[in-house]
Amino acid sequence: MRAAKTSIIPVVALVVALLVCRLIVLLMAGRPDNAGIDLLMQITNVLVWPLAWLDATQPVYGSRFERGTLTIIVVTLIGLRLYMRRSPKS
């Protein structure tokens, strides 16, 4: 169980890092025609799709704050914390 516990941390950290990058890029009005930003958006669209309805009224271009992305970041971190507390220590 210890190996599974330590192997999930980098995966969750990568997911959260990608979501934080998405949030910052959208707050800074990143242009979707940029190849790097487009790649980031395509990768993270899968992660934020379940809560896309929260941001249905957001503009397509310009600065925007995605509440769904922030919600997924918070829920992921809370879930990781609960997983770490629930797992037996060895």
C-alpha positions in Angstrom: 0.0 0.0 0.0 2.9 2.3 0.7 4.1 2.1 -3.0 0.6 3.0 -4.3 0.4 5.8 -1.8 3.6 7.4 -3.0 3.0 6.8 -6.7 -0.3 8.6 -6.7 1.2 11.8 -5.3 3.1 12.8 -8.5 0.1 12.0 -10.7 -2.2 14.2 -8.6 0.5 16.9 -8.4 0.8 16.9 -12.3 -3.0 17.2 -12.6 -3.2 20.1 -10.2 -0.3 21.8 -11.8 -1.9 21.6 -15.2 -5.2 22.9 -13.8 -3.4 25.8 -12.1 -1.6 26.6 -15.3 -5.0 26.6 -17.1 -6.5 29.0 -14.5 -3.5 31.4 -14.7 -3.5 31.4 -18.5 -7.2 32.1 -18.7 -6.9 34.9 -16.1 -4.1 36.4 -18.2 -6.3 36.2 -21.3 -4.1 33.7 -23.1 -4.9 33.4 -26.8 -6.2 30.1 -27.9 -4.5 30.4 -31.3 -1.1 30.0 -29.5 0.0 26.3 -30.0 1.2 25.9 -26.4 -1.9 27.3 -24.9 -4.1 25.3 -27.3 -2.3 22.1 -26.2 -2.8 23.0 -22.5 -6.5 23.7 -23.1 -7.0 20.4 -25.0 -5.3 18.4 -22.3 -7.2 20.0 -19.5 -10.6 20.2 -21.2 -11.0 16.5 -20.3 -10.5 17.3 -16.6 -12.8 20.3 -16.4 -15.6 18.9 -18.7 -17.8 17.7 -15.8 -18.1 21.2 -14.4 -18.2 23.1 -17.7 -21.8 24.2 -17.0 -20.5 26.5 -14.3 -18.7 28.5 -16.9 -21.2 28.4 -19.7 -21.7 32.2 -19.7 -18.0 33.0 -19.7 -16.6 34.8 -22.8 -14.6 32.8 -25.3 -11.9 35.5 -25.7 -10.4 37.8 -23.1 -9.7 37.4 -19.4 -12.0 34.9 -17.6 -12.2 33.1 -14.3 -13.3 29.5 -14.6 -15.1 28.5 -11.4 -15.2 24.9 -12.6 -11.4 24.7 -12.8 -11.0 26.2 -9.3 -13.6 23.8 -7.9 -11.8 20.8 -9.4 -8.5 21.9 -8.0 -10.0 22.3 -4.5 -11.8 19.0 -4.7 -8.7 17.2 -5.9 -6.6 18.5 -3.1 -9.2 17.7 -0.5 -9.5 14.2 -1.9 -5.8 13.7 -1.8 -5.7 14.9 1.8 -8.5 12.5 2.8 -6.8 9.6 0.9 -3.5 10.3 2.7 -5.2 10.4 6.1 -7.2 7.3 5.5 -4.4 5.1 4.2 -2.6 3.0 6.9 0.8 4.2 7.8 3.6 1.6 7.6 
